[in-house]
Amino acid sequence: MSKRKAKKNSERGTYALCITTGVILVGLGLGPLLGSVLASSAIGVLVGVAAGYFIINRKSGK
């Protein structure tokens, strides 16, 4: 497997993990508070995508 393909698969895995975590923690956690599980799950997905983006695209201090 080439380095490029390995990096692409790694990025997909990071996004999937962050989105799943966002849906579970934020989405289902805020469901009773907001009164709508669908709306809070959408917020969780957005939080997960943002977290995945910042994890993948952070600049190292080098």
C-alpha positions as CSV (number, residue, x, y, z in Angstrom):
1,M,0.0,0.0,0.0
2,S,1.4,3.4,-0.9
3,K,1.9,6.2,1.6
4,R,-0.8,8.3,-0.1
5,K,-3.4,5.6,0.1
6,A,-2.6,4.9,3.7
7,K,-2.9,8.6,4.6
8,K,-6.3,8.8,2.8
9,N,-7.6,5.8,4.7
10,S,-6.3,7.3,8.0
11,E,-8.1,10.5,7.3
12,R,-11.4,8.6,6.6
13,G,-11.0,6.7,9.9
14,T,-10.4,9.9,11.8
15,Y,-13.5,11.6,10.3
16,A,-15.6,8.5,11.0
17,L,-14.4,8.3,14.6
18,C,-15.0,12.0,15.2
19,I,-18.5,12.0,13.6
20,T,-19.6,8.9,15.6
21,T,-18.3,10.4,18.8
22,G,-20.1,13.7,18.1
23,V,-23.4,12.0,17.4
24,I,-23.2,9.9,20.5
25,L,-21.9,12.4,23.0
26,V,-23.4,15.7,21.7
27,G,-26.3,14.4,19.7
28,L,-27.8,11.9,22.1
29,G,-26.7,13.9,25.2
30,L,-28.4,17.1,24.1
31,G,-31.5,15.3,22.8
32,P,-33.6,15.5,26.0
33,L,-32.4,19.1,26.7
34,L,-33.4,20.4,23.2
35,G,-36.4,18.2,22.9
36,S,-35.5,17.0,19.4
37,V,-33.1,14.1,18.9
38,L,-32.8,14.8,15.1
39,A,-31.7,18.4,15.6
40,S,-29.2,17.5,18.3
41,S,-27.8,14.6,16.2
42,A,-27.3,17.1,13.4
43,I,-25.4,19.4,15.7
44,G,-23.4,16.4,16.9
45,V,-22.4,15.6,13.3
46,L,-21.3,19.1,12.7
47,V,-19.2,19.1,15.8
48,G,-17.7,15.8,14.8
49,V,-16.8,17.1,11.3
50,A,-15.3,20.2,12.7
51,A,-13.2,18.2,15.2
52,G,-12.0,15.8,12.5
53,Y,-11.0,18.7,10.2
54,F,-9.0,20.4,13.0
55,I,-7.3,17.1,14.0
56,I,-6.3,16.3,10.4
57,N,-5.3,19.8,9.3
58,R,-3.5,21.1,12.4
59,K,-0.1,22.5,11.9
60,S,2.8,21.0,13.7
61,G,5.1,23.3,15.7
62,K,8.1,22.4,13.5
